[in-house]
Amino acid sequence: MKRFSHLLFLSFIFLISSSSLFAQDATVHGVVRDSLGKALEAVSISINGEPGGTISDQRGKYEIKIPPYRDITLIFSFLGFAPEKKILRLNPGEDKTLDIRLISTAIDFKSITVEAVRPGDLTITRIEPRTIEQLPNVSGNFESFLKTMPGVVSNNELSSNYSVRGGSFDENLVYVNDVEIYRPFLVRSGQQEGLSFINPDLVSEISFSSGGFSAQYGDKMSYVLDIKYRTPKKFAGSANANLMGGSLHLEGASKNDKFTWLAGVRHRSNQFLLKSLDTQGEYKPRFTDVQTLINIKISKKTDISFLGNYSSNQFKVIPNSRQTEFGSINEALRFTVFFDGQEIDQFNTGTGAITLTHQINDSVKLKFIGSAFYSREKEFFDVLGQYFFRRA
């Protein structure tokens, strides 16, 4: 009986030792170098089909635990070097040294040619159209962005009129797809001008020069704004709405790209802004603009396009009163005006231009442009005022 107990005890000790030995992992360590013998840092070492792994240190050294009693594949990989695979089979607790040399690999790329094209007129500044969308403005006009450019001055945030480097505001040139745009201006006030001709939803390229531009833009003394509208590739559109109005634009192209079209509609009212003026009253400004660009490709070398615009700008105000205080602390003065009557202004304008383009060869292009402008302006004033001046 004692012999049986002694044998059972020895068997139990053997089983514990065997299970402990079976559960013990083997260890693989070493140094990873390149073909020149330089240690490689951050080389990835992993067991194929198993999660986890390790990386080499600054001296290229690594250490990793692997399961015993079976074939495992160690993978050494590093960017710019061919991966190395080693198949190992180790016993429990075995410690193996394995140094690795990785061979660098080269990838052949096809030749790449980089060309830089210098604009013909170095005084022209290119403006990214997305910049216009990100800049908030009061009037909603495209020209509000230009007022932030060096040398550009404007005295009314509601007006699209401005001057450049001391020139007059009527010395400015505006081109849309090489068509010169006639810009009627109002010297008396900016609040009746309505919407600018340029529709930001249709713009693809913007070029601006504050002086020294080439002769192709004419003989004005101040500046030139050259706008290019998009050439659509597929049907698309956009819409925008806010408390002051909204806009909608659509564009499309035929399957063979021989016929493309752009169309945009805008509506705006500044009545919420005008209510904050010193002159109190009822303001009803309404500005509407419709614009289209159609292009037809007659042949490989000949295109014909039509640019059309119609705008209706109506300004109506019924003033009530205006009060201004000035003077000093010791002598404050107040100037008050009481109004009776109203002002109604109506400005309807239309622009149409046909452009025929013929490409003779790579160096010669002929472009014939015919344009017409229509304007009908009506201004009605029937306003009486009573003035009072007294101490505040």
Number of C-alpha atoms within 10 A of each C-alpha: 6 7 8 9 10 10 11 12 11 11 12 11 10 12 11 11 11 11 10 11 13 15 12 16 19 19 19 19 16 16 19 26 20 15 12 9 11 12 19 20 18 18 24 16 22 20 21 14 9 10 7 9 16 16 21 21 16 12 14 20 19 22 19 17 16 27 19 20 14 10 12 18 16 20 16 23 18 18 11 12 17 14 16 15 16 12 11 15 14 19 17 18 17 13 14 14 11 13 14 19 18 21 15 13 11 8 6 6 6 6 5 6 5 4 6 5 5 7 10 8 11 11 15 21 14 13 14 13 15 11 9 17 13 9 9 10 15 12 23 23 20 18 20 23 16 19 19 11 12 10 12 16 18 17 11 13 16 23 24 25 25 21 20 24 13 10 16 13 18 16 15 19 21 19 17 17 16 15 19 17 19 15 16 11 15 12 9 7 11 16 17 23 22 28 25 20 24 20 22 20 23 23 17 15 15 17 16 19 20 21 15 14 20 15 8 7 16 11 12 15 17 21 24 24 20 20 21 16 18 17 20 19 16 14 13 12 14 11 13 11 12 8 9 16 16 16 20 16 20 18 22 19 19 13 10 9 15 14 20 23 22 24 20 22 20 21 20 22 24 23 17 13 13 19 14 10 10 11 18 18 18 15 19 17 23 21 23 20 24 20 22 20 23 19 22 16 16 14 10 9 12 16 18 19 19 18 19 17 20 19 23 18 22 22 22 19 19 19 21 16 17 17 15 12 14 12 11 8 7 6 9 12 15 14 15 16 17 16 19 13 13 17 15 17 16 19 18 17 18 18 18 19 18 18 18 17 17 17 14 11 9 6 6 8 12 11 13 10 15 11 16 12 14 11 12 10 11 10 12 11 11 10 12 12 14 10 12 10 13 10 11 11
